[in-house]
Amino acid sequence: MKKITTGGTFRFQHRLLFIAQSLTNHHIGLEETDDGIWSIFFNTVLLAKLDERDYIIRG
């Protein structure tokens, strides 16, 4: 679980990534679904996928 900062960001592998300001002070879950590909969840809702090779979040 990762807590979203007031700027709408979270830390992932020593990087600060923007997800959404509307999630400020909420928690998101990360689950590795493929080699280097992470699913980002809010509760049970899949928000996006994160590729750790280029740190790009795709919705």
C-alpha distance matrix in Angstrom:
0.0 3.8 6.7 9.7 12.9 16.3 17.3 14.8 13.2 10.2 10.6 10.8 13.4 15.2 15.6 14.9 14.5 15.5 14.0 15.7 17.0 17.0 13.2 13.8 12.1 9.8 6.1 5.6 4.6 6.7 9.5 12.7 15.5 18.4 19.4 17.5 16.3 12.7 12.1 9.9 9.4 9.8 10.3 12.7 14.0 13.9 14.1 15.0 15.2 14.7 17.4 16.8 20.6 21.2 17.8 18.9 16.8 19.0 19.0
3.8 0.0 3.8 6.5 9.4 12.9 13.8 11.5 9.6 6.5 7.5 8.6 11.7 12.8 12.7 11.5 11.4 12.3 11.4 13.1 14.1 14.7 11.1 11.1 9.8 8.4 5.3 5.3 6.3 7.8 11.4 14.1 17.0 19.5 20.2 17.7 16.5 13.1 12.7 10.0 10.2 10.2 11.9 14.5 15.0 14.6 13.8 14.5 14.8 13.8 16.6 15.8 19.5 19.5 15.9 17.0 15.1 17.8 18.0
6.7 3.8 0.0 3.8 6.4 9.7 11.3 9.5 8.5 6.5 8.6 11.0 14.2 14.4 14.0 11.9 11.9 12.0 11.1 11.8 11.9 12.5 8.9 8.0 6.2 5.8 4.4 6.5 9.0 11.2 14.9 17.6 20.4 22.9 23.7 21.0 19.7 16.2 15.5 12.2 12.0 10.8 12.5 15.8 16.0 16.2 14.8 16.0 17.1 16.2 19.2 18.6 22.1 21.6 17.8 18.7 16.6 19.3 19.1
9.7 6.5 3.8 0.0 3.8 6.8 7.8 5.7 5.4 5.2 8.6 11.3 14.8 14.7 13.3 10.4 9.8 8.9 8.2 8.4 8.2 9.4 6.3 5.1 5.2 5.7 6.0 7.4 10.6 12.5 16.3 18.8 21.2 23.5 24.3 21.3 19.8 16.5 15.7 12.1 12.2 10.9 13.4 16.5 15.9 15.8 13.7 14.8 16.3 15.4 18.6 18.3 21.6 20.5 16.6 16.9 14.8 17.4 17.2
12.9 9.4 6.4 3.8 0.0 3.8 5.3 5.3 5.3 6.3 9.2 12.7 15.8 14.7 13.2 9.9 10.3 9.4 9.9 9.6 8.2 10.3 8.3 5.5 6.0 8.3 9.5 11.2 14.3 15.9 19.7 21.9 24.5 26.5 27.0 23.7 22.5 19.5 19.0 15.6 16.0 14.5 17.1 20.2 19.5 19.4 16.9 17.8 19.1 17.9 20.7 20.1 23.1 21.6 17.9 18.4 16.8 19.6 19.7
16.3 12.9 9.7 6.8 3.8 0.0 3.8 5.5 7.4 9.7 12.7 16.1 19.3 17.9 16.0 12.5 12.5 10.7 11.2 9.7 7.0 9.2 8.6 5.1 6.7 9.7 12.0 13.9 17.4 19.1 22.9 25.2 27.6 29.6 30.2 26.9 25.4 22.6 21.8 18.2 18.3 16.4 19.0 22.2 21.1 21.3 18.5 19.6 21.5 20.5 23.4 23.1 25.9 24.0 20.3 20.3 18.7 21.2 21.0
17.3 13.8 11.3 7.8 5.3 3.8 0.0 3.8 5.6 8.9 11.8 15.0 18.0 16.6 14.1 10.3 10.0 7.8 9.2 8.1 6.0 9.4 9.4 7.1 9.6 11.9 13.6 14.6 17.8 18.9 22.6 24.5 26.7 28.3 28.7 25.3 23.8 21.4 20.9 17.5 18.3 17.0 20.1 22.8 21.3 20.8 17.6 18.2 19.8 18.6 21.2 21.0 23.5 21.2 17.7 17.5 16.3 18.9 19.0
14.8 11.5 9.5 5.7 5.3 5.5 3.8 0.0 3.8 7.1 10.7 13.3 16.8 16.1 13.5 9.9 8.4 5.7 5.8 4.7 3.9 7.0 6.4 5.4 8.5 9.6 10.9 11.3 14.6 15.8 19.4 21.4 23.4 25.2 25.9 22.6 20.8 18.2 17.4 13.9 14.6 13.4 16.7 19.2 17.5 17.0 13.8 14.5 16.4 15.6 18.6 18.8 21.5 19.4 15.8 15.3 13.4 15.8 15.6
13.2 9.6 8.5 5.4 5.3 7.4 5.6 3.8 0.0 3.8 7.0 9.7 13.0 12.3 9.8 6.2 5.2 4.2 5.7 7.0 7.6 10.5 8.9 8.1 10.0 10.8 10.9 10.7 13.4 13.8 17.4 19.0 21.4 22.9 23.2 19.8 18.5 16.0 15.8 12.8 14.2 13.8 17.1 19.5 18.1 17.0 14.1 14.0 15.0 13.4 16.0 15.7 18.4 16.6 12.9 13.1 11.8 14.9 15.5
10.2 6.5 6.5 5.2 6.3 9.7 8.9 7.1 3.8 0.0 3.8 6.6 10.1 9.8 8.2 5.6 5.5 6.6 7.4 9.6 10.7 12.9 10.3 9.7 10.3 10.5 9.4 9.0 10.9 11.1 14.7 16.3 19.1 20.7 20.8 17.5 16.5 13.8 14.1 11.3 12.9 13.0 16.0 18.3 17.5 16.3 14.0 13.8 14.1 12.2 14.7 13.8 17.0 15.9 12.1 13.2 12.0 15.3 16.2
10.6 7.5 8.6 8.6 9.2 12.7 11.8 10.7 7.0 3.8 0.0 3.8 6.6 6.2 5.5 4.6 6.3 9.0 10.5 13.2 14.4 16.7 14.0 13.3 13.4 13.6 11.8 11.2 12.0 11.3 14.5 15.5 18.7 19.8 19.3 15.9 15.8 13.5 14.7 12.6 14.8 15.6 18.3 20.4 19.9 18.3 16.4 15.5 15.0 12.4 14.1 12.2 15.2 14.7 11.2 13.3 13.0 16.6 18.1
10.8 8.6 11.0 11.3 12.7 16.1 15.0 13.3 9.7 6.6 3.8 0.0 3.8 5.6 5.3 6.5 7.1 10.4 11.5 14.8 16.7 18.8 16.1 16.1 16.3 15.8 13.4 11.7 11.5 9.6 12.1 12.4 15.6 16.4 15.7 12.3 12.5 10.6 12.5 11.4 14.2 15.9 18.4 19.9 19.4 17.3 15.8 14.3 12.9 9.9 11.0 8.8 12.0 12.1 8.9 11.5 11.5 15.1 17.1
13.4 11.7 14.2 14.8 15.8 19.3 18.0 16.8 13.0 10.1 6.6 3.8 0.0 3.8 5.5 8.4 9.9 13.6 15.0 18.5 20.3 22.5 19.8 19.7 19.7 19.3 16.8 15.2 14.4 12.1 13.8 13.2 16.6 16.7 15.1 11.8 13.2 12.1 14.8 14.4 17.4 19.3 21.7 23.0 22.7 20.4 19.2 17.3 15.2 11.9 11.8 8.6 11.1 11.9 9.6 13.0 14.0 17.5 19.9
15.2 12.8 14.4 14.7 14.7 17.9 16.6 16.1 12.3 9.8 6.2 5.6 3.8 0.0 3.8 6.9 9.6 13.3 15.5 18.6 19.9 22.5 20.1 19.3 19.4 19.7 17.7 16.8 16.8 15.0 17.2 16.9 20.3 20.4 18.8 15.3 16.6 15.5 17.9 17.0 19.7 21.2 23.7 25.4 25.0 22.9 21.2 19.5 17.9 14.5 14.5 11.5 13.4 13.4 11.1 14.4 15.6 19.3 21.8
15.6 12.7 14.0 13.3 13.2 16.0 14.1 13.5 9.8 8.2 5.5 5.3 5.5 3.8 0.0 3.8 6.2 9.9 12.6 15.7 17.2 20.0 18.0 17.5 18.3 18.6 17.0 15.9 16.3 14.6 17.1 16.9 19.9 20.0 18.7 15.0 15.7 14.6 16.7 15.5 18.5 19.8 22.8 24.4 23.4 21.2 19.0 17.2 15.9 12.5 12.8 10.3 12.2 11.3 8.5 11.4 12.7 16.5 19.0
14.9 11.5 11.9 10.4 9.9 12.5 10.3 9.9 6.2 5.6 4.6 6.5 8.4 6.9 3.8 0.0 3.8 6.9 9.8 12.5 13.6 16.6 14.9 14.1 15.2 16.0 15.0 14.2 15.5 14.6 17.6 18.1 20.9 21.6 20.8 17.1 17.0 15.4 16.7 14.7 17.3 18.0 21.1 23.1 21.9 20.0 17.4 16.1 15.6 12.7 14.0 12.4 14.6 13.0 9.7 11.5 12.0 15.7 17.7
14.5 11.4 11.9 9.8 10.3 12.5 10.0 8.4 5.2 5.5 6.3 7.1 9.9 9.6 6.2 3.8 0.0 3.8 6.5 9.7 11.6 14.4 12.9 13.0 14.8 14.9 14.0 12.6 14.0 13.0 16.0 16.6 18.9 19.6 19.4 15.8 14.9 13.2 14.1 12.0 14.7 15.6 19.1 20.7 19.0 16.9 14.1 12.6 12.5 9.9 11.7 11.1 13.5 11.5 7.8 8.6 8.5 12.1 13.9
15.5 12.3 12.0 8.9 9.4 10.7 7.8 5.7 4.2 6.6 9.0 10.4 13.6 13.3 9.9 6.9 3.8 0.0 3.8 6.2 8.2 11.2 10.4 10.8 13.4 13.6 13.5 12.3 14.5 14.3 17.4 18.5 20.3 21.4 21.8 18.3 16.7 14.8 14.8 12.2 14.3 14.5 18.1 19.9 17.8 16.1 12.7 11.9 12.8 11.2 13.6 13.9 16.2 13.8 10.4 9.7 8.6 11.5 12.5
14.0 11.4 11.1 8.2 9.9 11.2 9.2 5.8 5.7 7.4 10.5 11.5 15.0 15.5 12.6 9.8 6.5 3.8 0.0 3.9 7.1 8.9 7.9 9.5 12.2 11.5 11.4 9.8 12.2 12.4 15.5 17.1 18.5 20.2 21.1 18.0 15.8 13.4 12.5 9.5 11.1 11.1 14.8 16.4 14.1 12.6 9.2 9.0 10.8 10.3 13.5 14.5 17.2 15.2 11.7 10.4 7.8 10.0 10.0
15.7 13.1 11.8 8.4 9.6 9.7 8.1 4.7 7.0 9.6 13.2 14.8 18.5 18.6 15.7 12.5 9.7 6.2 3.9 0.0 3.8 5.4 5.7 7.5 10.9 10.5 11.7 11.0 14.1 15.1 18.3 20.3 21.6 23.5 24.7 21.7 19.3 16.8 15.3 12.0 12.5 11.4 15.0 16.9 14.4 13.8 10.3 11.2 13.8 13.9 17.2 18.3 21.0 18.8 15.4 13.8 11.2 12.6 11.6
17.0 14.1 11.9 8.2 8.2 7.0 6.0 3.9 7.6 10.7 14.4 16.7 20.3 19.9 17.2 13.6 11.6 8.2 7.1 3.8 0.0 3.8 5.3 5.3 9.2 10.0 12.2 12.7 16.2 17.7 21.2 23.4 24.9 27.0 28.1 25.0 22.8 20.1 18.6 15.1 15.2 13.3 16.5 19.0 16.9 16.9 13.6 14.9 17.5 17.4 20.6 21.4 24.1 21.8 18.3 17.1 14.7 16.3 15.3
17.0 14.7 12.5 9.4 10.3 9.2 9.4 7.0 10.5 12.9 16.7 18.8 22.5 22.5 20.0 16.6 14.4 11.2 8.9 5.4 3.8 0.0 3.8 5.6 8.9 8.9 11.5 12.1 15.7 17.8 21.1 23.7 24.9 27.4 28.9 26.2 23.6 20.7 18.6 15.0 14.2 11.6 14.4 16.8 14.8 15.5 12.6 14.8 17.9 18.5 22.0 23.2 26.1 24.1 20.6 19.1 16.2 17.2 15.4
13.2 11.1 8.9 6.3 8.3 8.6 9.4 6.4 8.9 10.3 14.0 16.1 19.8 20.1 18.0 14.9 12.9 10.4 7.9 5.7 5.3 3.8 0.0 3.8 6.3 5.4 7.7 8.5 12.2 14.6 18.0 20.8 22.3 24.9 26.5 23.8 21.4 18.2 16.1 12.3 11.4 8.8 11.5 14.4 12.9 13.6 11.1 13.4 16.2 16.7 20.3 21.1 24.3 22.8 19.1 18.1 15.1 16.5 15.0
13.8 11.1 8.0 5.1 5.5 5.1 7.1 5.4 8.1 9.7 13.3 16.1 19.7 19.3 17.5 14.1 13.0 10.8 9.5 7.5 5.3 5.6 3.8 0.0 3.8 5.5 8.4 10.3 14.0 16.4 20.1 22.8 24.8 27.2 28.4 25.5 23.5 20.3 18.7 15.0 14.3 11.9 14.3 17.5 16.4 17.1 14.6 16.5 18.9 18.7 22.1 22.4 25.5 23.9 20.1 19.7 17.2 19.2 18.2
12.1 9.8 6.2 5.2 6.0 6.7 9.6 8.5 10.0 10.3 13.4 16.3 19.7 19.4 18.3 15.2 14.8 13.4 12.2 10.9 9.2 8.9 6.3 3.8 0.0 3.8 6.8 9.9 13.4 16.1 19.8 22.8 25.1 27.8 28.9 26.2 24.4 20.9 19.5 15.7 14.7 12.1 13.7 17.3 17.1 18.1 16.3 18.3 20.4 20.2 23.5 23.4 26.8 25.6 21.8 21.8 19.4 21.6 20.6
9.8 8.4 5.8 5.7 8.3 9.7 11.9 9.6 10.8 10.5 13.6 15.8 19.3 19.7 18.6 16.0 14.9 13.6 11.5 10.5 10.0 8.9 5.4 5.5 3.8 0.0 3.8 6.8 10.3 13.5 16.9 20.2 22.2 25.1 26.6 24.2 22.1 18.5 16.6 12.9 11.3 8.5 9.9 13.5 13.5 14.8 13.5 15.9 18.1 18.3 21.8 22.1 25.6 24.8 21.0 20.8 18.0 19.8 18.5
6.1 5.3 4.4 6.0 9.5 12.0 13.6 10.9 10.9 9.4 11.8 13.4 16.8 17.7 17.0 15.0 14.0 13.5 11.4 11.7 12.2 11.5 7.7 8.4 6.8 3.8 0.0 3.8 6.8 10.1 13.5 16.8 19.0 22.0 23.4 21.2 19.2 15.5 13.9 10.4 9.0 7.0 8.3 11.7 12.3 13.1 12.4 14.4 16.0 16.1 19.5 19.5 23.2 22.9 19.1 19.4 16.6 18.5 17.6
5.6 5.3 6.5 7.4 11.2 13.9 14.6 11.3 10.7 9.0 11.2 11.7 15.2 16.8 15.9 14.2 12.6 12.3 9.8 11.0 12.7 12.1 8.5 10.3 9.9 6.8 3.8 0.0 3.8 6.8 10.2 13.4 15.4 18.4 20.0 17.9 15.7 11.9 10.1 6.7 5.5 4.9 7.1 9.7 9.8 9.9 9.3 10.9 12.3 12.7 16.2 16.6 20.3 20.1 16.5 16.5 13.6 15.3 14.5
4.6 6.3 9.0 10.6 14.3 17.4 17.8 14.6 13.4 10.9 12.0 11.5 14.4 16.8 16.3 15.5 14.0 14.5 12.2 14.1 16.2 15.7 12.2 14.0 13.4 10.3 6.8 3.8 0.0 3.8 6.7 10.2 12.3 15.5 17.2 15.5 13.5 9.7 8.0 5.7 4.9 6.4 7.5 9.0 9.8 9.4 9.9 10.9 11.4 11.8 14.9 15.2 19.0 19.5 16.2 16.6 14.0 15.5 15.0
6.7 7.8 11.2 12.5 15.9 19.1 18.9 15.8 13.8 11.1 11.3 9.6 12.1 15.0 14.6 14.6 13.0 14.3 12.4 15.1 17.7 17.8 14.6 16.4 16.1 13.5 10.1 6.8 3.8 0.0 3.8 6.7 9.3 12.1 13.5 11.8 9.9 6.2 5.6 4.8 6.3 9.2 10.7 11.2 11.5 9.8 10.3 10.0 9.2 9.1 11.7 11.8 15.6 16.5 13.5 14.3 12.1 13.8 14.1
9.5 11.4 14.9 16.3 19.7 22.9 22.6 19.4 17.4 14.7 14.5 12.1 13.8 17.2 17.1 17.6 16.0 17.4 15.5 18.3 21.2 21.1 18.0 20.1 19.8 16.9 13.5 10.2 6.7 3.8 0.0 3.8 6.0 9.1 11.0 10.3 8.5 5.4 5.2 6.8 8.1 11.5 12.3 11.7 12.4 10.3 11.8 11.1 9.5 9.8 11.7 12.1 15.5 17.1 14.8 15.5 13.6 14.7 15.1
12.7 14.1 17.6 18.8 21.9 25.2 24.5 21.4 19.0 16.3 15.5 12.4 13.2 16.9 16.9 18.1 16.6 18.5 17.1 20.3 23.4 23.7 20.8 22.8 22.8 20.2 16.8 13.4 10.2 6.7 3.8 0.0 3.8 5.8 7.3 6.9 5.8 4.2 6.2 9.0 11.2 14.8 15.9 15.0 15.3 12.6 13.9 12.1 9.4 9.1 9.8 10.0 12.9 15.1 13.6 14.6 13.5 14.5 15.6
15.5 17.0 20.4 21.2 24.5 27.6 26.7 23.4 21.4 19.1 18.7 15.6 16.6 20.3 19.9 20.9 18.9 20.3 18.5 21.6 24.9 24.9 22.3 24.8 25.1 22.2 19.0 15.4 12.3 9.3 6.0 3.8 0.0 3.8 7.0 8.0 5.9 5.6 6.4 10.0 11.9 15.7 16.6 14.8 14.8 11.9 13.7 11.8 9.1 10.0 10.5 11.8 14.1 16.2 15.2 15.5 14.1 14.1 14.9
18.4 19.5 22.9 23.5 26.5 29.6 28.3 25.2 22.9 20.7 19.8 16.4 16.7 20.4 20.0 21.6 19.6 21.4 20.2 23.5 27.0 27.4 24.9 27.2 27.8 25.1 22.0 18.4 15.5 12.1 9.1 5.8 3.8 0.0 3.8 5.9 5.0 7.0 9.0 12.7 15.2 19.0 20.2 18.4 18.1 14.9 16.2 13.7 10.3 10.5 9.5 10.7 12.1 14.7 14.5 15.0 14.5 14.5 16.1
19.4 20.2 23.7 24.3 27.0 30.2 28.7 25.9 23.2 20.8 19.3 15.7 15.1 18.8 18.7 20.8 19.4 21.8 21.1 24.7 28.1 28.9 26.5 28.4 28.9 26.6 23.4 20.0 17.2 13.5 11.0 7.3 7.0 3.8 0.0 3.8 5.6 8.4 11.4 14.7 17.6 21.3 22.8 21.5 21.1 17.9 18.7 15.8 12.2 11.1 9.1 9.1 9.9 13.1 13.5 14.8 15.2 15.8 18.1
17.5 17.7 21.0 21.3 23.7 26.9 25.3 22.6 19.8 17.5 15.9 12.3 11.8 15.3 15.0 17.1 15.8 18.3 18.0 21.7 25.0 26.2 23.8 25.5 26.2 24.2 21.2 17.9 15.5 11.8 10.3 6.9 8.0 5.9 3.8 0.0 3.8 6.5 10.1 12.8 16.1 19.7 21.6 20.9 20.2 16.9 16.9 13.9 10.2 8.2 5.9 5.3 6.7 9.8 9.8 11.5 12.2 13.5 16.1
16.3 16.5 19.7 19.8 22.5 25.4 23.8 20.8 18.5 16.5 15.8 12.5 13.2 16.6 15.7 17.0 14.9 16.7 15.8 19.3 22.8 23.6 21.4 23.5 24.4 22.1 19.2 15.7 13.5 9.9 8.5 5.8 5.9 5.0 5.6 3.8 0.0 3.8 6.8 9.8 13.1 16.8 18.8 17.8 16.8 13.3 13.5 10.4 6.7 5.7 4.7 6.3 8.4 10.3 9.7 10.2 9.9 10.5 12.7
12.7 13.1 16.2 16.5 19.5 22.6 21.4 18.2 16.0 13.8 13.5 10.6 12.1 15.5 14.6 15.4 13.2 14.8 13.4 16.8 20.1 20.7 18.2 20.3 20.9 18.5 15.5 11.9 9.7 6.2 5.4 4.2 5.6 7.0 8.4 6.5 3.8 0.0 3.8 6.4 9.6 13.2 15.2 14.6 13.8 10.6 10.9 8.5 5.5 5.0 6.4 7.5 10.8 12.1 10.2 10.6 9.2 10.4 11.8
12.1 12.7 15.5 15.7 19.0 21.8 20.9 17.4 15.8 14.1 14.7 12.5 14.8 17.9 16.7 16.7 14.1 14.8 12.5 15.3 18.6 18.6 16.1 18.7 19.5 16.6 13.9 10.1 8.0 5.6 5.2 6.2 6.4 9.0 11.4 10.1 6.8 3.8 0.0 3.8 6.4 10.1 12.1 11.1 10.1 6.9 7.7 6.1 4.6 6.4 9.0 10.9 14.1 14.7 12.5 12.0 9.5 9.8 10.0
9.9 10.0 12.2 12.1 15.6 18.2 17.5 13.9 12.8 11.3 12.6 11.4 14.4 17.0 15.5 14.7 12.0 12.2 9.5 12.0 15.1 15.0 12.3 15.0 15.7 12.9 10.4 6.7 5.7 4.8 6.8 9.0 10.0 12.7 14.7 12.8 9.8 6.4 3.8 0.0 3.8 7.0 9.7 9.7 8.5 6.0 5.6 5.3 5.9 7.2 10.7 12.2 15.6 15.6 12.7 12.1 9.0 9.9 9.5
9.4 10.2 12.0 12.2 16.0 18.3 18.3 14.6 14.2 12.9 14.8 14.2 17.4 19.7 18.5 17.3 14.7 14.3 11.1 12.5 15.2 14.2 11.4 14.3 14.7 11.3 9.0 5.5 4.9 6.3 8.1 11.2 11.9 15.2 17.6 16.1 13.1 9.6 6.4 3.8 0.0 3.8 6.0 6.1 5.4 4.5 5.5 7.4 9.0 10.9 14.5 15.9 19.4 19.4 16.4 15.6 12.3 12.7 11.3
9.8 10.2 10.8 10.9 14.5 16.4 17.0 13.4 13.8 13.0 15.6 15.9 19.3 21.2 19.8 18.0 15.6 14.5 11.1 11.4 13.3 11.6 8.8 11.9 12.1 8.5 7.0 4.9 6.4 9.2 11.5 14.8 15.7 19.0 21.3 19.7 16.8 13.2 10.1 7.0 3.8 0.0 3.8 5.9 5.3 6.6 6.7 9.7 12.2 13.9 17.6 19.0 22.5 22.1 18.8 17.9 14.4 14.9 13.0
10.3 11.9 12.5 13.4 17.1 19.0 20.1 16.7 17.1 16.0 18.3 18.4 21.7 23.7 22.8 21.1 19.1 18.1 14.8 15.0 16.5 14.4 11.5 14.3 13.7 9.9 8.3 7.1 7.5 10.7 12.3 15.9 16.6 20.2 22.8 21.6 18.8 15.2 12.1 9.7 6.0 3.8 0.0 3.8 5.7 8.3 9.7 12.8 14.9 16.9 20.4 21.6 25.2 25.2 22.0 21.3 17.9 18.2 16.1
12.7 14.5 15.8 16.5 20.2 22.2 22.8 19.2 19.5 18.3 20.4 19.9 23.0 25.4 24.4 23.1 20.7 19.9 16.4 16.9 19.0 16.8 14.4 17.5 17.3 13.5 11.7 9.7 9.0 11.2 11.7 15.0 14.8 18.4 21.5 20.9 17.8 14.6 11.1 9.7 6.1 5.9 3.8 0.0 3.8 6.5 9.3 12.1 14.0 16.6 19.9 21.6 25.0 25.2 22.4 21.4 17.9 17.6 15.3
14.0 15.0 16.0 15.9 19.5 21.1 21.3 17.5 18.1 17.5 19.9 19.4 22.7 25.0 23.4 21.9 19.0 17.8 14.1 14.4 16.9 14.8 12.9 16.4 17.1 13.5 12.3 9.8 9.8 11.5 12.4 15.3 14.8 18.1 21.1 20.2 16.8 13.8 10.1 8.5 5.4 5.3 5.7 3.8 0.0 3.8 6.1 9.3 11.9 14.8 18.3 20.4 23.6 23.4 20.6 19.1 15.4 14.6 11.9
13.9 14.6 16.2 15.8 19.4 21.3 20.8 17.0 17.0 16.3 18.3 17.3 20.4 22.9 21.2 20.0 16.9 16.1 12.6 13.8 16.9 15.5 13.6 17.1 18.1 14.8 13.1 9.9 9.4 9.8 10.3 12.6 11.9 14.9 17.9 16.9 13.3 10.6 6.9 6.0 4.5 6.6 8.3 6.5 3.8 0.0 3.8 5.9 8.2 11.4 14.7 17.1 20.1 19.9 17.4 15.8 12.2 11.3 8.9
14.1 13.8 14.8 13.7 16.9 18.5 17.6 13.8 14.1 14.0 16.4 15.8 19.2 21.2 19.0 17.4 14.1 12.7 9.2 10.3 13.6 12.6 11.1 14.6 16.3 13.5 12.4 9.3 9.9 10.3 11.8 13.9 13.7 16.2 18.7 16.9 13.5 10.9 7.7 5.6 5.5 6.7 9.7 9.3 6.1 3.8 0.0 3.8 7.3 10.0 13.6 16.0 18.9 18.1 15.3 13.4 9.6 8.9 6.4
15.0 14.5 16.0 14.8 17.8 19.6 18.2 14.5 14.0 13.8 15.5 14.3 17.3 19.5 17.2 16.1 12.6 11.9 9.0 11.2 14.9 14.8 13.4 16.5 18.3 15.9 14.4 10.9 10.9 10.0 11.1 12.1 11.8 13.7 15.8 13.9 10.4 8.5 6.1 5.3 7.4 9.7 12.8 12.1 9.3 5.9 3.8 0.0 3.8 6.7 10.1 12.9 15.5 14.6 12.2 10.1 6.4 5.5 4.2
15.2 14.8 17.1 16.3 19.1 21.5 19.8 16.4 15.0 14.1 15.0 12.9 15.2 17.9 15.9 15.6 12.5 12.8 10.8 13.8 17.5 17.9 16.2 18.9 20.4 18.1 16.0 12.3 11.4 9.2 9.5 9.4 9.1 10.3 12.2 10.2 6.7 5.5 4.6 5.9 9.0 12.2 14.9 14.0 11.9 8.2 7.3 3.8 0.0 3.8 6.6 9.6 12.1 11.9 9.9 8.3 5.7 5.3 6.4
14.7 13.8 16.2 15.4 17.9 20.5 18.6 15.6 13.4 12.2 12.4 9.9 11.9 14.5 12.5 12.7 9.9 11.2 10.3 13.9 17.4 18.5 16.7 18.7 20.2 18.3 16.1 12.7 11.8 9.1 9.8 9.1 10.0 10.5 11.1 8.2 5.7 5.0 6.4 7.2 10.9 13.9 16.9 16.6 14.8 11.4 10.0 6.7 3.8 0.0 3.8 6.1 8.9 8.7 6.4 5.8 4.5 6.4 8.8
17.4 16.6 19.2 18.6 20.7 23.4 21.2 18.6 16.0 14.7 14.1 11.0 11.8 14.5 12.8 14.0 11.7 13.6 13.5 17.2 20.6 22.0 20.3 22.1 23.5 21.8 19.5 16.2 14.9 11.7 11.7 9.8 10.5 9.5 9.1 5.9 4.7 6.4 9.0 10.7 14.5 17.6 20.4 19.9 18.3 14.7 13.6 10.1 6.6 3.8 0.0 3.8 5.5 6.0 5.4 5.7 6.7 8.2 11.4
16.8 15.8 18.6 18.3 20.1 23.1 21.0 18.8 15.7 13.8 12.2 8.8 8.6 11.5 10.3 12.4 11.1 13.9 14.5 18.3 21.4 23.2 21.1 22.4 23.4 22.1 19.5 16.6 15.2 11.8 12.1 10.0 11.8 10.7 9.1 5.3 6.3 7.5 10.9 12.2 15.9 19.0 21.6 21.6 20.4 17.1 16.0 12.9 9.6 6.1 3.8 0.0 3.8 5.5 4.8 7.4 9.0 11.5 14.6
20.6 19.5 22.1 21.6 23.1 25.9 23.5 21.5 18.4 17.0 15.2 12.0 11.1 13.4 12.2 14.6 13.5 16.2 17.2 21.0 24.1 26.1 24.3 25.5 26.8 25.6 23.2 20.3 19.0 15.6 15.5 12.9 14.1 12.1 9.9 6.7 8.4 10.8 14.1 15.6 19.4 22.5 25.2 25.0 23.6 20.1 18.9 15.5 12.1 8.9 5.5 3.8 0.0 3.8 5.9 8.2 10.9 12.9 16.4
21.2 19.5 21.6 20.5 21.6 24.0 21.2 19.4 16.6 15.9 14.7 12.1 11.9 13.4 11.3 13.0 11.5 13.8 15.2 18.8 21.8 24.1 22.8 23.9 25.6 24.8 22.9 20.1 19.5 16.5 17.1 15.1 16.2 14.7 13.1 9.8 10.3 12.1 14.7 15.6 19.4 22.1 25.2 25.2 23.4 19.9 18.1 14.6 11.9 8.7 6.0 5.5 3.8 0.0 3.9 5.5 9.0 11.1 14.9
17.8 15.9 17.8 16.6 17.9 20.3 17.7 15.8 12.9 12.1 11.2 8.9 9.6 11.1 8.5 9.7 7.8 10.4 11.7 15.4 18.3 20.6 19.1 20.1 21.8 21.0 19.1 16.5 16.2 13.5 14.8 13.6 15.2 14.5 13.5 9.8 9.7 10.2 12.5 12.7 16.4 18.8 22.0 22.4 20.6 17.4 15.3 12.2 9.9 6.4 5.4 4.8 5.9 3.9 0.0 3.8 6.5 9.6 13.0
18.9 17.0 18.7 16.9 18.4 20.3 17.5 15.3 13.1 13.2 13.3 11.5 13.0 14.4 11.4 11.5 8.6 9.7 10.4 13.8 17.1 19.1 18.1 19.7 21.8 20.8 19.4 16.5 16.6 14.3 15.5 14.6 15.5 15.0 14.8 11.5 10.2 10.6 12.0 12.1 15.6 17.9 21.3 21.4 19.1 15.8 13.4 10.1 8.3 5.8 5.7 7.4 8.2 5.5 3.8 0.0 3.8 6.4 9.9
16.8 15.1 16.6 14.8 16.8 18.7 16.3 13.4 11.8 12.0 13.0 11.5 14.0 15.6 12.7 12.0 8.5 8.6 7.8 11.2 14.7 16.2 15.1 17.2 19.4 18.0 16.6 13.6 14.0 12.1 13.6 13.5 14.1 14.5 15.2 12.2 9.9 9.2 9.5 9.0 12.3 14.4 17.9 17.9 15.4 12.2 9.6 6.4 5.7 4.5 6.7 9.0 10.9 9.0 6.5 3.8 0.0 3.8 6.6
19.0 17.8 19.3 17.4 19.6 21.2 18.9 15.8 14.9 15.3 16.6 15.1 17.5 19.3 16.5 15.7 12.1 11.5 10.0 12.6 16.3 17.2 16.5 19.2 21.6 19.8 18.5 15.3 15.5 13.8 14.7 14.5 14.1 14.5 15.8 13.5 10.5 10.4 9.8 9.9 12.7 14.9 18.2 17.6 14.6 11.3 8.9 5.5 5.3 6.4 8.2 11.5 12.9 11.1 9.6 6.4 3.8 0.0 3.8
19.0 18.0 19.1 17.2 19.7 21.0 19.0 15.6 15.5 16.2 18.1 17.1 19.9 21.8 19.0 17.7 13.9 12.5 10.0 11.6 15.3 15.4 15.0 18.2 20.6 18.5 17.6 14.5 15.0 14.1 15.1 15.6 14.9 16.1 18.1 16.1 12.7 11.8 10.0 9.5 11.3 13.0 16.1 15.3 11.9 8.9 6.4 4.2 6.4 8.8 11.4 14.6 16.4 14.9 13.0 9.9 6.6 3.8 0.0
